Amino acid sequence: MADLADCNHKYAELGGVKLHYVTAGKGPALVLLHGWPQTWWEWRHIIPELAEHYFVIAPDLRGLGDSSRPSEGYSKKTIAEDVWRLVNTELGYDEFLLVGHDWGGPVAYALAASRPRSVKKLVILDVVIPGCGGDFSEGGRRWHHQFHITPNLPEALLEGREEIYLSWFYKTFAYRSEMITSTDIQEYLRTYSQPGAMRAGFEYYRALPEDIAYNKEIIRRFKLPMPVLAIGGGVSYPNGRGRGNAPEESLKRVATNVVGEVFEECGHFIPEEKPRLLTSRLRNFFWELNWKRNIFVFC
């Protein structure tokens, strides 16, 4: 099995943004999109095994990780276009498999909606699609949504306190919080404590009204045609913050072919809390497509 030492770290100048991304392995392209407050590092447990059969591409999304931090462009439609230019224009892939967690999920949805022939299969992890008709903020229980949307206030209150604030999320939104170690937290803080990083993260939330309006128009006239796997964490409040079957319910409003699953004893951070189970589910879900095409990836 490959390990993270086999990953290649590169940068792509895409016009208005510079994306850091990690690649590993060979085979059909598989794109992994992270969430907040994370980076490509959230995929560290599953990249090595998936790289045995796929060319894995894990970018740091606009404004986050080691990517550049433009002052604008945080609608998920725009960020999806960043990913498309990376995967298609920079790396030359016309077709790929796509996985999105947390904010990476709405980005993945926007990409699949704009390039439905290119995204062969889609996986959404513990997030719902803004504008689908569900409750994105769970009736206000996800209090940080409104806090992050507030202009300028979060930046002013949290400057120099990034470790206190973000550590609370890593420990509280995870049911198996021991899976996000102090070393992992320091890697996240390495980038989120850099100038402009927290502001960029908040801009993902501030773009919600634009995302909702855009998605509502798509949903009104179009549903995703590709197979979709929607997975939620089974443990919610007070410790876990998993969304349960809400991702499945959400994706069934926006796609025609959806399979849902809930991971028991797992909170919000599925790739880190349940990496072996997730890897197994991804392999099985993607293998069905390969089998139907007579592409025997798993020999």
C-alpha positions as CSV (number, residue, x, y, z in Angstrom):
1,M,0.0,0.0,0.0
2,A,1.2,3.5,-0.7
3,D,1.6,6.0,2.1
4,L,1.5,9.8,2.3
5,A,5.2,10.0,1.5
6,D,4.2,9.0,-2.0
7,C,2.0,12.1,-2.4
8,N,3.1,14.9,-4.7
9,H,2.5,18.4,-3.6
10,K,1.9,20.9,-6.4
11,Y,0.5,24.3,-7.2
12,A,-1.7,25.4,-10.1
13,E,-2.1,29.1,-11.2
14,L,-5.7,29.3,-12.3
15,G,-6.2,33.0,-12.8
16,G,-7.3,34.8,-9.7
17,V,-6.4,31.9,-7.4
18,K,-3.4,29.7,-6.8
19,L,-4.4,26.2,-5.7
20,H,-2.2,23.8,-3.7
21,Y,-3.1,20.2,-4.4
22,V,-1.9,16.7,-3.6
23,T,-1.9,13.8,-6.0
24,A,-1.1,10.1,-5.5
25,G,-1.5,6.8,-7.4
26,K,-2.6,6.0,-10.9
27,G,-5.8,5.1,-12.7
28,P,-9.1,6.8,-13.1
29,A,-9.2,10.3,-11.5
30,L,-10.8,10.6,-8.1
31,V,-11.2,14.1,-6.6
32,L,-11.5,14.6,-2.8
33,L,-12.9,18.0,-1.6
34,H,-12.4,18.9,2.1
35,G,-14.5,21.0,4.4
36,W,-14.1,23.6,7.2
37,P,-12.1,23.9,9.4
38,Q,-9.9,21.4,7.5
39,T,-7.7,21.1,4.5
40,W,-6.6,18.3,2.2
41,W,-5.1,16.7,5.3
42,E,-8.5,15.3,6.3
43,W,-8.1,12.7,3.7
44,R,-4.8,11.4,5.0
45,H,-6.1,8.1,6.2
46,I,-7.9,7.1,2.9
47,I,-5.6,8.5,0.2
48,P,-3.0,5.7,0.5
49,E,-5.4,2.8,-0.1
50,L,-7.4,4.7,-2.8
51,A,-4.2,5.5,-4.5
52,E,-3.6,1.8,-5.2
53,H,-6.4,2.0,-7.8
54,Y,-7.0,5.7,-8.6
55,F,-5.2,8.9,-9.4
56,V,-6.3,10.8,-6.3
57,I,-6.5,14.6,-6.5
58,A,-7.0,16.4,-3.2
59,P,-6.9,20.2,-3.5
60,D,-6.9,22.8,-0.8
61,L,-10.0,24.8,-1.7
62,R,-9.8,28.5,-2.5
63,G,-8.7,30.5,0.5
64,L,-7.9,27.5,2.7
65,G,-4.9,25.3,3.4
66,D,-1.9,26.3,1.3
67,S,-4.0,27.8,-1.5
68,S,-4.1,31.5,-2.0
69,R,-6.7,33.7,-0.3
70,P,-8.5,36.0,-2.8
71,S,-10.8,38.6,-1.3
72,E,-13.8,37.4,-3.3
73,G,-15.1,34.4,-5.2
74,Y,-16.4,32.2,-2.4
75,S,-19.7,31.1,-4.0
76,K,-19.7,27.3,-4.4
77,K,-20.2,27.8,-8.1
78,T,-17.0,29.8,-8.4
79,I,-15.0,27.3,-6.2
80,A,-16.4,24.4,-8.3
81,E,-15.0,26.2,-11.4
82,D,-11.6,26.3,-9.6
83,V,-11.7,22.6,-9.2
84,W,-12.8,22.0,-12.8
85,R,-10.0,24.1,-14.1
86,L,-7.5,22.2,-11.9
87,V,-8.8,18.7,-12.9
88,N,-9.6,19.4,-16.5
89,T,-7.4,22.2,-17.8
90,E,-4.4,21.6,-15.6
91,L,-4.4,17.8,-15.3
92,G,-6.3,16.9,-18.4
93,Y,-9.1,14.7,-17.1
94,D,-12.5,14.9,-18.8
95,E,-14.1,12.3,-16.4
96,F,-13.7,11.7,-12.8
97,L,-15.2,10.5,-9.5
98,L,-16.0,13.1,-6.9
99,V,-16.2,13.1,-3.1
100,G,-17.1,16.2,-1.0
101,H,-17.3,16.6,2.8
102,D,-18.8,19.5,4.7
103,W,-18.4,22.6,2.4
104,G,-16.7,20.3,-0.1
105,G,-20.1,18.8,-0.5
106,P,-21.9,21.9,-1.9
107,V,-18.8,22.6,-4.0
108,A,-19.1,19.0,-5.4
109,Y,-22.8,19.5,-6.1
110,A,-22.1,22.7,-8.0
111,L,-19.4,21.0,-10.0
112,A,-21.6,17.9,-10.8
113,A,-24.5,20.2,-11.8
114,S,-22.3,22.2,-14.2
115,R,-20.4,19.2,-15.6
116,P,-22.9,16.2,-15.3
117,R,-21.2,14.3,-18.1
118,S,-17.8,14.6,-16.4
119,V,-18.7,13.5,-12.9
120,K,-19.3,9.8,-13.2
121,K,-20.2,9.2,-9.6
122,L,-20.7,11.6,-6.6
123,V,-20.3,11.0,-2.9
124,I,-21.5,13.6,-0.3
125,L,-20.4,13.3,3.3
126,D,-22.4,14.8,6.2
127,V,-23.7,17.9,4.6
128,V,-26.9,19.0,3.0
129,I,-27.2,21.1,-0.2
130,P,-28.1,24.7,0.4
131,G,-31.4,25.6,-1.2
132,C,-32.7,22.0,-1.5
133,G,-35.6,22.7,0.8
134,G,-34.0,21.2,3.9
135,D,-32.8,23.0,7.0
136,F,-29.1,23.8,6.4
137,S,-28.5,25.2,10.0
138,E,-30.8,22.7,11.8
139,G,-33.1,25.4,13.2
140,G,-30.1,27.3,14.6
141,R,-28.5,24.4,16.4
142,R,-25.5,25.0,14.2
143,W,-25.1,28.4,15.8
144,H,-21.7,29.0,14.2
145,H,-23.4,29.5,10.8
146,Q,-24.9,32.8,11.8
147,F,-21.8,33.8,13.7
148,H,-19.6,33.2,10.7
149,I,-21.9,35.1,8.4
150,T,-21.7,38.2,10.6
151,P,-19.4,40.7,8.8
152,N,-16.0,41.3,10.4
153,L,-17.0,40.2,14.0
154,P,-15.6,36.7,13.9
155,E,-12.2,37.9,12.6
156,A,-12.0,40.6,15.3
157,L,-12.9,38.2,18.1
158,L,-10.8,35.2,17.0
159,E,-7.5,36.8,15.9
160,G,-4.8,35.1,18.0
161,R,-7.4,32.6,19.4
162,E,-7.6,30.3,16.5
163,E,-6.4,27.3,18.4
164,I,-9.0,27.7,21.2
165,Y,-11.8,28.1,18.7
166,L,-11.0,25.5,16.1
167,S,-10.0,22.9,18.7
168,W,-13.5,23.1,20.1
169,F,-14.9,22.0,16.7
170,Y,-12.5,19.1,16.3
171,K,-13.4,17.8,19.7
172,T,-17.1,18.6,19.7
173,F,-18.2,17.8,16.2
174,A,-16.4,14.4,16.3
175,Y,-17.8,11.5,18.2
176,R,-14.4,9.7,18.0
177,S,-12.4,12.8,18.8
178,E,-9.3,10.8,19.5
179,M,-9.0,10.2,15.8
180,I,-8.1,13.9,15.3
181,T,-4.8,14.0,17.3
182,S,-2.9,17.0,18.6
183,T,-0.5,16.6,15.6
184,D,-3.4,16.8,13.2
185,I,-4.8,19.9,15.0
186,Q,-1.4,21.6,14.7
187,E,-1.3,20.9,11.0
188,Y,-4.7,22.5,10.6
189,L,-3.7,25.4,12.7
190,R,-0.5,25.8,10.6
191,T,-2.7,27.2,7.8
192,Y,-5.7,28.5,9.6
193,S,-3.6,30.8,11.8
194,Q,-2.0,32.4,8.7
195,P,-3.2,35.9,7.7
196,G,-6.6,35.9,6.0
197,A,-7.3,32.2,6.5
198,M,-10.0,32.5,9.0
199,R,-11.7,35.3,7.0
200,A,-11.6,33.1,3.9
201,G,-13.3,30.3,5.9
202,F,-16.0,32.7,7.0
203,E,-16.6,33.8,3.4
204,Y,-17.8,30.2,2.6
205,Y,-20.7,30.9,5.0
206,R,-21.2,34.5,3.9
207,A,-21.8,33.3,0.3
208,L,-24.8,31.2,1.5
209,P,-27.5,33.5,0.1
210,E,-25.8,33.4,-3.4
211,D,-25.4,29.6,-3.1
212,I,-29.1,29.1,-2.2
213,A,-30.4,31.3,-5.1
214,Y,-28.1,29.5,-7.6
215,N,-29.0,26.0,-6.4
216,K,-32.7,26.7,-6.3
217,E,-32.6,27.6,-10.0
218,I,-30.7,24.4,-10.8
219,I,-33.1,22.2,-8.8
220,R,-36.1,23.9,-10.4
221,R,-35.0,22.7,-13.9
222,F,-32.6,19.8,-13.4
223,K,-31.7,16.9,-11.2
224,L,-28.3,15.2,-11.1
225,P,-28.3,12.1,-13.3
226,M,-25.2,10.3,-12.0
227,P,-25.3,7.8,-9.1
228,V,-24.9,9.5,-5.8
229,L,-23.9,8.1,-2.4
230,A,-24.9,10.2,0.6
231,I,-23.4,9.4,4.0
232,G,-24.2,10.9,7.4
233,G,-22.6,10.6,10.8
234,G,-24.9,8.7,13.2
235,V,-24.1,10.5,16.4
236,S,-25.4,14.0,16.8
237,Y,-25.8,16.3,19.9
238,P,-24.3,16.7,22.4
239,N,-21.1,15.1,21.0
240,G,-20.7,14.4,17.3
241,R,-22.8,16.7,15.3
242,G,-23.4,14.1,12.6
243,R,-26.3,14.8,10.3
244,G,-27.7,11.2,10.3
245,N,-30.0,10.6,7.3
246,A,-30.3,14.3,6.4
247,P,-27.7,14.1,3.6
248,E,-29.7,11.3,2.0
249,E,-32.9,13.2,2.2
250,S,-31.2,16.3,0.8
251,L,-29.6,14.6,-2.1
252,K,-32.9,12.8,-3.0
253,R,-34.3,16.3,-3.6
254,V,-31.5,17.2,-6.1
255,A,-30.6,13.9,-7.8
256,T,-32.4,11.0,-9.4
257,N,-30.3,8.0,-8.3
258,V,-29.3,8.2,-4.6
259,V,-28.2,5.7,-2.1
260,G,-27.9,6.7,1.5
261,E,-26.1,5.4,4.6
262,V,-25.5,6.4,8.2
263,F,-22.3,5.5,9.9
264,E,-22.9,4.5,13.5
265,E,-20.6,5.7,16.3
266,C,-19.4,8.5,14.1
267,G,-19.9,12.3,14.2
268,H,-19.3,14.9,11.6
269,F,-15.7,14.2,10.6
270,I,-16.3,10.9,8.7
271,P,-13.0,10.7,6.8
272,E,-11.1,10.9,10.1
273,E,-13.4,9.1,12.4
274,K,-14.3,6.1,10.2
275,P,-11.6,6.0,7.5
276,R,-11.6,2.2,7.0
277,L,-15.4,2.0,6.7
278,L,-15.4,5.0,4.4
279,T,-12.7,3.6,2.2
280,S,-14.6,0.3,1.9
281,R,-17.8,2.0,1.0
282,L,-16.1,4.2,-1.6
283,R,-14.4,1.2,-3.2
284,N,-17.6,-0.7,-3.4
285,F,-19.5,2.2,-4.8
286,F,-16.9,3.1,-7.4
287,W,-16.2,-0.6,-8.3
288,E,-19.8,-1.0,-9.5
289,L,-19.1,1.6,-12.2
290,N,-15.8,0.0,-13.1
291,W,-17.4,-3.4,-13.4
292,K,-20.2,-2.2,-15.6
293,R,-17.6,-0.6,-17.9
294,N,-15.4,-3.8,-17.8
295,I,-12.7,-1.7,-16.1
296,F,-11.4,-4.2,-13.5
297,V,-9.6,-1.8,-11.2
298,F,-9.6,-4.2,-8.2
299,C,-7.7,-7.2,-9.4
